Amino acid sequence: MTDTQISSFLRECVVSEDDTEKGLDFDTFYGLYISWCVLGRKIPIPDSAFKTALAVEGLKPIKDKGRRIYPGMGMVGPAARDYVMNSVPIWTETATDIPVVEIRQEAVPSIA
């Protein structure tokens, strides 16, 4: 059997956890794949081809509230760390929490 890019990705980045109802939604799964490609300097396939490749590998999603979920799937390895670290916003304050400093025109010295 030929080792494909997707089968390598699955082997390195995904674990099957049959004892859990959780899983990866499609966007997370594809984001993990993109992180794996970036770290490995590989050219990613488009999301539509990725969905087809997962089906060829025997992974079938279920629909949950309009989202495609791959049940029992979990992330592992360096690509998982990269995906999580680059997906979580560091600054979560709203614009109303940022102090506004008023600069009055007469306070600015002229350059002559």
C-alpha positions in Angstrom: 0.0 0.0 0.0 1.3 3.5 -0.9 1.7 5.9 2.0 -0.2 9.1 1.1 0.2 12.5 2.6 -3.1 12.2 4.4 -2.2 8.8 5.9 1.1 10.2 7.1 -0.8 13.1 8.6 -3.3 10.9 10.4 -0.6 8.6 11.7 1.4 11.5 13.1 -1.3 13.8 14.4 -4.5 12.0 15.2 -5.5 9.4 17.8 -8.7 7.5 17.9 -10.3 7.5 21.3 -13.3 5.1 21.1 -14.3 5.7 24.7 -15.2 9.3 24.1 -18.1 11.0 22.4 -15.9 14.0 21.6 -14.2 14.4 18.3 -12.8 16.9 15.9 -15.0 19.2 13.8 -14.0 19.6 10.2 -12.5 23.0 10.6 -10.3 21.9 13.5 -9.3 18.8 11.6 -8.3 20.8 8.5 -6.6 23.5 10.7 -4.5 20.7 12.3 -3.6 19.4 8.8 -2.5 22.9 7.7 -0.3 23.2 10.8 1.2 19.8 10.0 1.9 20.9 6.4 3.5 24.2 7.6 5.7 22.5 10.1 6.7 19.8 7.6 7.0 22.3 4.6 4.4 20.4 2.7 1.9 21.9 0.2 -1.6 21.4 1.7 -4.5 20.2 -0.4 -7.7 22.3 -0.6 -10.4 21.6 2.1 -12.7 19.9 -0.3 -10.0 17.4 -1.3 -9.1 16.9 2.3 -12.7 15.9 3.1 -12.6 13.4 0.2 -9.2 12.1 1.4 -10.6 11.5 4.9 -13.4 9.5 3.4 -10.9 7.4 1.4 -9.1 6.7 4.7 -12.4 5.4 6.1 -13.2 8.4 8.3 -16.9 9.4 8.2 -18.3 12.5 9.9 -21.5 12.8 11.7 -23.7 15.9 11.6 -24.1 17.7 14.9 -26.0 21.0 14.9 -25.0 21.7 11.4 -21.3 20.8 11.9 -19.4 17.8 10.6 -17.8 16.0 13.5 -15.3 13.1 13.3 -16.2 11.3 16.5 -13.5 9.7 18.7 -10.7 11.7 17.0 -8.1 13.6 19.1 -5.1 15.7 18.2 -1.5 14.8 19.2 2.1 15.9 18.4 3.8 19.1 17.4 1.2 20.0 14.8 -1.5 19.8 17.5 0.5 22.2 19.8 1.1 24.5 16.8 -2.6 24.5 15.9 -3.7 25.2 19.5 -1.1 27.9 20.2 -2.0 29.7 17.0 -5.8 29.4 17.4 -6.3 30.7 20.9 -6.5 34.5 21.1 -4.0 36.0 23.6 -5.8 39.4 23.9 -9.4 39.0 24.7 -10.3 42.5 26.0 -13.0 44.4 24.2 -12.4 47.7 22.6 -14.3 49.4 25.4 -11.6 48.2 27.9 -8.8 50.0 26.1 -8.1 53.4 27.6 -8.5 56.4 25.2 -6.0 59.2 25.5 -7.1 62.5 24.3 -4.5 64.7 22.6 -5.3 68.3 22.6 -3.9 70.4 19.7 -2.4 73.1 22.0 -0.5 70.4 23.9 1.5 69.4 20.8 4.6 71.6 20.4 5.1 73.2 17.0 8.3 72.5 15.0 9.7 75.8 13.7 
